[in-house]
Amino acid sequence: MCGRTRTTLQRAQLAALAGVPPEAFVNGDKYRPVENMGPGRYGAVVFRAPHRPKQENEEKPRNQLQAMRWGLIPSFTKPHLKPDHFIMFNARSESLHDRPAFRRLLETKRCVVICDGYYEWQQVDKREKQPYYVYRETGPLKFAGLYDSWVNNDGERMYSYTILTTDIKPEMSWMHTRMPVILTEEGAERWLSDAKFDSLRDLTVSYRGDDLKWHPVDKKVGSTKFQSEDCSKKVDIKHAANIKSFFGDAVVKKEPEIADFDLLDDDFLATPLMKRDISEEIKETKPVVPPPHSAPPPTTKQPPFSPIKAFFQAQAAASVASPSKPTPTFVAASSLMGTKRSSPSPKRPQQSPKRPQQSPKRARKTQPPTSKNPARGTLLDYFQRKT
């Protein structure tokens, strides 16, 4: 794809390249030399008027030079529509016969576009693009193109053109997949001749010359507002370094070849991780020797201290030491308040385990109180005697 060109040639230079006098530059007042040209601007286009008879004392038919807008607007476009020059500013040379807007122009409306060079963007990564300026040191570039005219509602006729593209040269495939169809001097004469398009297909291939040059330019050329002379100036590329270069070269960790703690310094065993690594290495390399019979039996590993368990152990020891002391009984708070304990709510995710139901207590038979001393009797016996 070619969406930006550099056209700084003056009108006299363009007329000389087209082989016409400067005053024959049609719409030359609309042409403006620019460093960064996009679709919609006026470019210099050379074409040969159809069915123009050869003049006397003329070796070849005279070409015509005219300023046309870049971005083809087909003649069958409705007059009331606003022209959009960004839709067809390029035309794939492989599929020209597939689109009616291009197919009907192949035989009678071929043209050559003159410019200093063009800009192309390389996709560096998903977010970054680097523009390059492609040019030829021996002279300006000539692109193969097609042109057409369209009349709007006001009756004004506007000429526009498109640039043909093809597969890019293998040497430039790292930059992009497409490039403009660049013509040599001989190829430009053939393209403007009355020959049939089928006989000119050999011109619509990638440029075979070795005089193309390119270099990176400022990313500001992405905007057509940037029209400085530095647009085509070479810049140094500094891409962001990858993650490997940020951390530096990888350091190879060498395991110590020492198999015993006695041979190591205290500074070397400063960290627990190093001690653990070396101890694991010792376990693998050092043979296990059974302990002698005189060695004391291995001590069992003490369980971790639990404060709750220690509390209950202390309570049990206190109850054994003083059996007469009653053990405290725990009474539910609901019984002290005179209310029954409500059953757990069904919404609670965890329910307390159900306690086993106790058998109901049998009511004791009331008996008259008896005195431990039969001689004294009870208060009831006393009143019975009085009566």
C-alpha positions as CSV (number, residue, x, y, z in Angstrom):
1,M,0.0,0.0,0.0
2,C,1.2,3.5,-0.8
3,G,-0.6,6.2,1.1
4,R,2.0,9.0,1.4
5,T,4.3,10.5,-1.3
6,R,6.9,13.2,-1.4
7,T,6.4,15.6,-4.3
8,T,8.7,18.6,-4.1
9,L,9.3,19.0,-7.8
10,Q,8.6,22.4,-9.3
11,R,6.2,22.9,-12.2
12,A,9.0,23.5,-14.7
13,Q,10.7,20.3,-13.6
14,L,7.5,18.3,-14.0
15,A,6.9,19.7,-17.4
16,A,10.4,18.7,-18.5
17,L,9.9,15.2,-17.2
18,A,6.5,15.0,-19.1
19,G,8.0,16.4,-22.3
20,V,5.6,19.3,-22.4
21,P,6.2,23.1,-22.1
22,P,5.6,24.6,-18.7
23,E,2.5,26.5,-19.9
24,A,0.9,23.3,-21.0
25,F,0.6,22.2,-17.4
26,V,-3.2,21.9,-17.0
27,N,-4.5,23.1,-13.6
28,G,-0.9,23.8,-12.7
29,D,-2.0,26.5,-10.3
30,K,-3.6,23.8,-8.1
31,Y,-0.4,21.9,-7.8
32,R,1.6,22.6,-4.6
33,P,5.0,21.0,-3.9
34,V,4.7,19.2,-0.5
35,E,7.0,17.1,1.7
36,N,4.2,14.9,3.0
37,M,1.3,14.3,0.5
38,G,-1.8,12.3,1.3
39,P,-5.0,11.4,-0.6
40,G,-7.1,14.4,-1.6
41,R,-4.3,16.6,-2.7
42,Y,-3.4,17.5,-6.2
43,G,-0.5,15.5,-7.8
44,A,1.2,15.7,-11.2
45,V,-0.2,13.1,-13.7
46,V,1.0,12.4,-17.2
47,F,-1.4,10.8,-19.6
48,R,-2.0,10.5,-23.3
49,A,-5.3,11.9,-24.7
50,P,-7.3,9.1,-26.3
51,H,-7.8,9.1,-30.0
52,R,-5.4,12.0,-30.5
53,P,-4.0,12.0,-34.0
54,K,-0.3,12.4,-34.5
55,Q,0.8,15.9,-35.5
56,E,3.0,16.7,-38.4
57,N,6.8,16.7,-37.7
58,E,6.0,14.8,-34.5
59,E,8.0,11.6,-33.8
60,K,5.6,10.4,-31.1
61,P,2.2,11.5,-29.7
62,R,2.6,14.3,-27.2
63,N,1.8,13.6,-23.6
64,Q,-0.4,15.8,-21.4
65,L,0.5,17.0,-17.9
66,Q,-2.4,17.8,-15.5
67,A,-2.9,18.3,-11.8
68,M,-5.4,15.7,-10.5
69,R,-6.6,14.7,-7.1
70,W,-5.2,11.6,-5.5
71,G,-7.9,9.1,-4.8
72,L,-10.1,7.9,-7.7
73,I,-13.7,9.0,-7.9
74,P,-15.4,7.0,-10.6
75,S,-17.4,8.8,-13.2
76,F,-20.6,6.9,-12.3
77,T,-20.6,8.3,-8.8
78,K,-23.8,10.2,-8.0
79,P,-23.4,13.9,-8.4
80,H,-24.9,14.8,-5.0
81,L,-22.4,12.6,-3.1
82,K,-19.4,14.0,-1.3
83,P,-16.3,12.5,-2.9
84,D,-14.1,10.3,-0.6
85,H,-10.6,10.1,-1.9
86,F,-9.5,7.6,0.7
87,I,-11.5,4.7,-0.7
88,M,-9.6,4.1,-4.0
89,F,-6.2,5.8,-3.7
90,N,-4.6,2.4,-4.5
91,A,-5.6,-0.4,-6.9
92,R,-4.2,-4.0,-6.7
93,S,-2.8,-4.8,-10.1
94,E,-3.7,-8.5,-9.7
95,S,-7.4,-7.8,-9.4
96,L,-8.0,-4.9,-11.8
97,H,-10.5,-6.9,-13.9
98,D,-12.5,-7.7,-10.8
99,R,-13.7,-4.2,-10.1
100,P,-15.8,-2.2,-12.6
101,A,-14.3,1.1,-11.4
102,F,-10.9,-0.1,-12.6
103,R,-11.7,-2.5,-15.4
104,R,-13.2,0.1,-17.8
105,L,-10.1,2.3,-17.4
106,L,-7.5,-0.2,-18.4
107,E,-7.5,0.4,-22.1
108,T,-8.1,4.2,-22.4
109,K,-7.2,5.9,-19.2
110,R,-3.8,4.8,-18.1
111,C,-1.5,7.4,-16.6
112,V,1.9,7.9,-14.9
113,V,2.2,9.6,-11.5
114,I,5.5,11.5,-10.9
115,C,6.9,12.1,-7.4
116,D,10.2,12.2,-5.5
117,G,9.5,9.1,-3.4
118,Y,7.0,7.6,-1.1
119,Y,6.7,6.7,2.6
120,E,6.0,3.2,3.9
121,W,5.4,1.9,7.4
122,Q,7.0,-1.2,9.0
123,Q,5.0,-3.0,11.6
124,V,7.6,-3.3,14.4
125,D,5.1,-4.9,16.9
126,K,1.4,-4.7,17.7
127,R,1.6,-1.1,18.8
128,E,4.6,0.4,17.1
129,K,5.1,1.3,13.4
130,Q,8.3,2.8,11.9
131,P,8.0,4.9,8.7
132,Y,10.6,4.6,5.9
133,Y,11.3,6.9,3.0
134,V,11.8,5.0,-0.3
135,Y,13.4,6.8,-3.2
136,R,15.7,6.5,-6.2
137,E,19.0,8.4,-6.3
138,T,19.1,8.6,-10.1
139,G,15.9,10.6,-10.3
140,P,12.2,10.8,-9.4
141,L,9.8,7.8,-9.3
142,K,7.1,7.1,-11.9
143,F,4.1,5.1,-10.8
144,A,1.6,3.3,-13.0
145,G,-1.9,4.6,-12.4
146,L,-5.4,5.0,-13.7
147,Y,-7.4,8.2,-13.9
148,D,-11.1,9.2,-14.3
149,S,-13.3,12.3,-14.3
150,W,-16.5,13.0,-12.3
151,V,-19.0,15.9,-12.5
152,N,-20.8,17.1,-9.4
153,N,-24.1,18.9,-8.9
154,D,-22.6,22.2,-9.7
155,G,-21.4,21.0,-13.1
156,E,-17.7,21.1,-12.1
157,R,-15.6,18.3,-13.6
158,M,-12.9,16.9,-11.3
159,Y,-10.1,14.6,-12.4
160,S,-8.7,12.0,-10.0
161,Y,-6.3,9.1,-10.1
162,T,-5.2,5.9,-8.3
163,I,-1.8,4.3,-8.0
164,L,-1.3,0.6,-8.9
165,T,0.3,-1.7,-6.3
166,T,2.0,-5.1,-6.5
167,D,4.0,-7.5,-4.4
168,I,7.0,-5.9,-2.8
169,K,10.6,-6.7,-3.7
170,P,12.1,-9.6,-1.8
171,E,14.8,-7.3,-0.5
172,M,12.1,-5.1,1.1
173,S,9.7,-7.8,2.3
174,W,10.7,-7.1,5.9
175,M,9.2,-3.6,5.6
176,H,5.8,-4.4,4.0
177,T,4.0,-6.8,1.7
178,R,3.0,-4.3,-1.1
179,M,4.7,-1.5,-3.0
180,P,3.7,0.8,-5.9
181,V,4.2,-0.3,-9.5
182,I,7.4,1.6,-10.4
183,L,8.0,2.1,-14.1
184,T,11.3,2.7,-16.0
185,E,11.5,5.3,-18.8
186,E,10.8,2.6,-21.3
187,G,8.0,1.1,-19.2
188,A,6.3,4.5,-18.8
189,E,6.3,4.9,-22.6
190,R,4.7,1.5,-23.0
191,W,2.1,2.2,-20.3
192,L,1.0,5.3,-22.0
193,S,0.8,3.8,-25.4
194,D,-2.2,2.4,-27.2
195,A,-1.2,-1.2,-26.5
196,K,-3.7,-3.6,-24.9
197,F,-3.5,-4.1,-21.2
198,D,-2.9,-7.8,-21.5
199,S,0.4,-7.1,-23.3
200,L,1.5,-4.8,-20.5
201,R,1.0,-7.2,-17.6
202,D,4.8,-7.6,-17.3
203,L,5.0,-4.0,-16.2
204,T,2.7,-4.6,-13.1
205,V,5.3,-6.6,-11.2
206,S,7.7,-5.6,-8.5
207,Y,10.5,-3.2,-9.4
208,R,13.5,-5.1,-10.7
209,G,16.0,-2.3,-10.5
210,D,18.7,-2.1,-7.9
211,D,18.7,1.7,-7.5
212,L,16.0,1.9,-4.9
213,K,17.1,3.3,-1.5
214,W,15.3,3.7,1.8
215,H,16.0,4.9,5.3
216,P,13.9,5.4,8.5
217,V,12.3,8.8,9.1
218,D,10.5,10.7,11.8
219,K,7.2,9.2,13.0
220,K,5.6,12.6,12.7
221,V,5.1,11.9,9.0
222,G,2.1,9.9,10.1
223,S,0.2,13.3,10.1
224,T,-0.1,15.3,6.9
225,K,0.2,18.4,9.1
226,F,3.9,17.7,9.4
227,Q,5.3,19.4,6.3
228,S,8.9,20.1,7.5
229,E,11.9,19.5,5.3
230,D,12.9,16.9,7.9
231,C,10.1,14.6,6.7
232,S,12.5,12.7,4.5
233,K,15.5,13.1,6.7
234,K,17.1,10.0,8.0
235,V,16.8,9.3,11.8
236,D,18.3,6.8,14.1
237,I,16.0,4.0,15.3
238,K,16.0,3.1,19.0
239,H,13.5,0.4,19.7
240,A,12.7,-0.6,23.3
241,A,14.9,-3.3,24.6
242,N,13.4,-6.7,25.4
243,I,13.0,-8.2,28.9
244,K,16.2,-10.3,28.6
245,S,18.4,-7.2,27.9
246,F,16.8,-5.5,30.9
247,F,17.9,-8.2,33.3
248,G,21.2,-8.8,31.6
249,D,22.9,-12.1,30.9
250,A,21.7,-15.1,32.9
251,V,24.0,-16.0,35.8
252,V,24.7,-19.7,36.1
253,K,24.4,-20.9,39.6
254,K,27.2,-23.3,40.7
255,E,26.4,-25.8,43.4
256,P,29.0,-26.1,46.2
257,E,31.1,-29.2,46.0
258,I,31.5,-29.4,49.8
259,A,29.6,-32.3,51.5
260,D,30.1,-31.5,55.2
261,F,29.2,-28.5,57.4
262,D,32.5,-28.7,59.3
263,L,34.4,-27.5,56.2
264,L,32.3,-24.5,55.7
265,D,32.7,-21.0,57.1
266,D,30.1,-19.3,59.2
267,D,29.7,-16.6,56.6
268,F,28.9,-19.1,53.9
269,L,26.1,-20.6,56.1
270,A,24.5,-17.3,56.9
271,T,21.2,-17.9,55.3
272,P,18.8,-20.8,56.1
273,L,18.2,-21.4,52.4
274,M,21.8,-22.2,51.8
275,K,21.9,-24.5,54.9
276,R,18.9,-26.3,53.7
277,D,20.3,-26.7,50.2
278,I,23.5,-28.1,51.5
279,S,21.8,-30.4,54.0
280,E,19.7,-31.8,51.2
281,E,22.9,-32.4,49.2
282,I,24.5,-34.1,52.2
283,K,21.5,-36.4,52.6
284,E,21.9,-37.5,49.1
285,T,25.6,-38.0,49.0
286,K,26.5,-39.0,52.6
287,P,25.8,-42.6,53.5
288,V,23.6,-43.3,56.5
289,V,25.5,-45.0,59.3
290,P,23.5,-46.8,62.0
291,P,24.0,-45.5,65.5
292,P,26.1,-47.7,67.9
293,H,24.4,-49.7,70.8
294,S,25.9,-47.4,73.4
295,A,24.3,-44.3,71.8
296,P,21.3,-43.0,73.8
297,P,17.9,-43.7,72.3
298,P,16.6,-41.1,70.0
299,T,14.4,-38.6,71.7
300,T,10.8,-38.3,70.6
301,K,9.8,-35.1,69.0
302,Q,7.8,-33.0,71.4
303,P,4.4,-31.9,70.1
304,P,3.9,-28.2,69.8
305,F,2.7,-26.3,72.8
306,S,-1.1,-25.7,73.0
307,P,-2.4,-23.3,75.6
308,I,-5.9,-24.7,75.5
309,K,-4.7,-28.2,76.1
310,A,-2.4,-27.0,78.9
311,F,-5.4,-25.3,80.6
312,F,-7.5,-28.5,80.7
313,Q,-4.5,-30.5,81.9
314,A,-4.0,-28.0,84.8
315,Q,-7.7,-28.3,85.7
316,A,-7.5,-32.1,85.7
317,A,-4.4,-32.0,87.9
318,A,-6.1,-29.6,90.4
319,S,-9.2,-31.9,90.7
320,V,-7.0,-34.9,91.4
321,A,-5.1,-33.0,94.1
322,S,-8.2,-31.7,96.0
323,P,-11.1,-34.2,95.5
324,S,-13.3,-32.6,98.1
325,K,-13.4,-29.4,96.1
326,P,-16.5,-29.5,93.9
327,T,-15.9,-29.1,90.2
328,P,-17.6,-26.0,88.8
329,T,-20.7,-26.7,86.8
330,F,-21.7,-24.6,83.8
331,V,-25.3,-23.4,83.6
332,A,-26.8,-22.1,80.4
333,A,-27.6,-18.4,80.5
334,S,-31.1,-19.1,79.2
335,S,-32.0,-21.1,82.2
336,L,-31.0,-18.3,84.6
337,M,-33.2,-15.8,82.7
338,G,-36.2,-18.1,82.8
339,T,-36.5,-18.5,79.1
340,K,-36.3,-21.6,77.1
341,R,-33.4,-22.0,74.8
342,S,-34.6,-21.4,71.3
343,S,-33.7,-23.9,68.6
344,P,-31.0,-22.9,66.1
345,S,-32.2,-20.9,63.2
346,P,-32.5,-22.8,60.0
347,K,-30.7,-20.1,58.1
348,R,-27.5,-20.7,60.0
349,P,-25.1,-22.7,57.9
350,Q,-23.8,-24.7,60.8
351,Q,-26.0,-26.2,63.5
352,S,-24.8,-27.2,66.8
353,P,-24.9,-31.0,67.4
354,K,-28.1,-32.1,69.1
355,R,-27.8,-33.1,72.7
356,P,-29.2,-36.4,73.8
357,Q,-32.7,-36.0,75.3
358,Q,-32.8,-36.7,79.0
359,S,-35.6,-38.7,80.4
360,P,-38.2,-36.6,82.3
361,K,-37.7,-36.5,86.0
362,R,-40.3,-38.3,88.0
363,A,-42.3,-36.3,90.5
364,R,-41.4,-37.2,94.1
365,K,-44.2,-38.1,96.6
366,T,-44.5,-35.5,99.2
367,Q,-44.2,-37.0,102.7
368,P,-44.6,-35.2,105.9
369,P,-41.3,-34.2,107.3
370,T,-40.0,-36.4,110.0
371,S,-37.7,-35.4,112.8
372,K,-34.5,-37.1,113.2
373,N,-35.2,-37.2,117.0
374,P,-38.4,-39.2,117.6
375,A,-38.7,-37.8,121.2
376,R,-39.2,-34.3,120.0
377,G,-41.7,-35.0,117.2
378,T,-42.7,-32.5,114.6
379,L,-44.6,-29.3,114.7
380,L,-47.7,-31.1,113.3
381,D,-47.6,-33.6,116.2
382,Y,-47.5,-30.7,118.6
383,F,-50.7,-29.1,117.3
384,Q,-52.4,-32.4,117.1
385,R,-51.8,-33.0,120.8
386,K,-53.3,-29.6,121.6
387,T,-56.5,-30.4,119.9
